[in-house]
Amino acid sequence: MNRILKYTLALTAVACAAQAGAQVVFYEHDGFQGRSFTASRAVRNLDNAGFNDRASSVVVQGNRWEACEDAGFRGRCVVLRQGRYESLSAMGLNDRVSSVRNVAANARVGDDRYAPAPPPYYDARRRKNERLYQADVTSVRAVVGPPEQRCWVEREQVVHDSRGDASVPGGIAGALIGGILGHQIGGGSGRDIATIGGVVAGAAIGANVGRDRTQQVSSQDVQRCATVPSQRRPDFWDVTYDFRGRQHHVQLSAPPGATVTVNRLGEPRG
């Protein structure tokens, strides 16, 4: 066997190994929630797997993958790099993926065919013949979204109090009543004085009566708001663990136990 043939076979073996380690995991809802479907090879029609037009988020491990709107890799297709895509809405593929296939490592892909770059993704899968160890977890912190504002509407009674403004009709009526009272009380020249006093007192009483009559009670809708802690599921768990006297950090999608699995370098393994 000549050297060229040996070199070709070696490249083929490397490519096959890379393809074997590649996989894509689709989830039914945003944020990697709901039912999931995992593919490690090309799927011409997701309807056969019961997952046609159902994917809303995806995790790509290893090599690049191409997701298409129609079966048989037809229609609009988008190339996904390795990473975690929390929502397919940004690329217009939410509930629209019908076929998927991995992209060869040496295949050239135009920039316009790629989906927006996802956040970095760490492949924690165990490598072949890799020795694993258990590291003690020293702290765990659940990381959730920012506080949320909750608002509600209450029905509230409102008193419209206009007693600060004297009622003119009430004042006139009080003056007349006061005048009558003054005539009944006063006599002679004193009667005139009593009448004037009665007019003044009556006007004050009438004004107060007018004030009471203008007091009204009504109801209106009032919006009230309060800031409360987020009730969402934690976005991730920030974990600190100790391995061979050194502290390491990792972000996990689920809370850990008393230990985490790592390799000889302290790198986490699933």
Buried (B, 14 or more C-beta within 10 A) or exposed (E): EEEEEEEEEEEEEEBEEBBEBBBBBBBBBBBBEBEBBEBBEEBBBBBEEEBBEBBBBBBBBBBBBBBBBBBEBEEEBBBBBBBBBBBBBEBEBBEBBBBBBBBEBEEEEEEEEBBEEBEEBEEBEEEEEEEEBEBEBEEBEEEBEEEEEEEEEEEEEEEEEBBEEBBEEBBBBBBBBBBBBBBEEBEEEEBEEBBBBBBBBBBBBBBBBBBEEEEEEEEEEEEEEEEEEEEEEBBBBBBBBBBEEEEBEBEBEEEBEEEBBBBEEBBBBE
